[in-house]
Amino acid sequence: MLITDHQGQPGPAAHPLVAVVDDDPLFLRSVGRLVRSAGYQVALFGSAREFLESLPAGVPQCVVLDVHMPEMTGLELQDRLATQSPRLPILFVTAYDTSQAREHARRSGSFGLFLKPFVQDAFLRAIREAIGSQPKRDTAAGAD
């Protein structure tokens, strides 16, 4: 996992954290750059397992999940996250448009299902809306 600030540098949590989970390294890096360019910190994960193992280090304000990944799909990961963090905003991305993915995204209350390649402005707008739906977190030292 790599967490970087809006300038691509490792840094403290001054900006909202967006986690991106996708098994395609090129797509992962590309979306990471896009999200960072919008002023967010980004954590990149190559698998659902890697993402789940990182959760004790901190919960992101928004998660972008690839629908089709080996071992655990984005849909399965979202189901698991719904029991642990039911208010965690999720966006799905996929290269394969299926009725199952569309229905799951709709039922789960996700902030969108984006087909690769997607319109960047619409994707960033969905991230802003997702983060805006969350209560503000106090990141000051000693705050709970």
N, C-alpha and C positions, 0 to 999 in steps of 0.2 A: 504494500500500500504506500502511496505517496500523497501527502497532503501539501498543497501549495496555495499561496495567496494569489490575489488578482494579478500580480506581476510575475507569477510563476516561481516565486521564491518560497522555501519552507518558512512558515511563520505562525504566530499565535492566532487564536480564533477571534480576529477583529471583525471579520466579515462572515456572513452565513456560510455554513459548510454544505456543499452538495456532493453526495456520493454517487459515483457512476459505476455500474456493474455490468460488464460486457466481456465476452470471451474473445472478441476481435481486437487485438492490440492496436491496430491502426485506427479503428473507429474510436476506441477508448481514448487514445491520445488526442485525436481530432476534437472530440466532444469536450475533453478536458480543457483544451486551449479555448474553445468557444465559451465555455462556462466561466473560465478565469477572465476572459476578455470582458465579461459583463460585470466583473467586480466581486465574484464569489471565490471562496476557497473551494478547492476540489480535492476529493479523495477518490483515487482510481483503483478498481478491483477487477481482476481477471476472472473471478468466479464467485458464485454465491457463498461457497465455503469460506473463501478469503474475507469476504465482507462480514459474515457472521462472526468470524474469529476476531474481527477488529472492533466489534460493538462495545466491549468494555472500555475502549479508549475514548468513546464519545459517540453520541447519536447525532447524525447529520440533521439538518433542517429540511432536507429534501433528498429523495433517492430516485435515480434514473436506472431502470432495470431493463436489460435485454430480455425479450420474451423467450427466445430459444437459446439455451446454454446447456452444455453437457452436465451431468451429475444432478443438478437442481436447476429447473427452469426459473425464469423470472416470475412466472405465475405462482409457482410453488414457494419461492422465496417471499413473495408478497403475502401469501396465505400465512406463512410462518411469522412474518413481521406483524401482521394484523393482530396476532395474539399477544405479542410482546409490546408493541408500540402502536396501538390502534389509530392514533392521530398522525402518524408519520406520513407526510405526503409522498406519493409515488407517481412517477411518470414511467410509461412503458415505451420502449423502442423495439422495432422489429423490421426485418427484411422480408418477412413472410406474413402477409395479411391473411389471418384466418378468422372465421366466425367465433371460434372458441376464445381466441385472444381478445377480440373486440367485446364479446359478452363478459368475459372476466374483468376487463378493464372498466366496463360500464358498471357492473355489479359491485366492484370493490371500491368505487368512489375515487378512482385514480384521477389525476389531473390531466390525463390524456394518453392516447396511444399514437405514437408517431412512426410513420413508415419511413424506413431508410431509403434514400436520402430524404431528409425533411427540410421544411422551410425554417431557417435558423431563427428568424424573428418570432415566429409562432412558438417555437420550442422555448426560447428564452422568456417569452411572455408567460408561458405555462409555469416555468420555474418561479418567476416572480410572484405569480398568483399563489402557487403552492406555499412558498415561504411566507407570503403575506397572510396566509390562512392560519399560521401558527402563532401562539402567544409569544411575545418577545422574551428572550432568555437573557438573564442577567449574567454576564460573563465576568463581572468584577471579582477580584480575589475574595474568597470567603463567602460568596453568595451561594445559595442553594438553588 
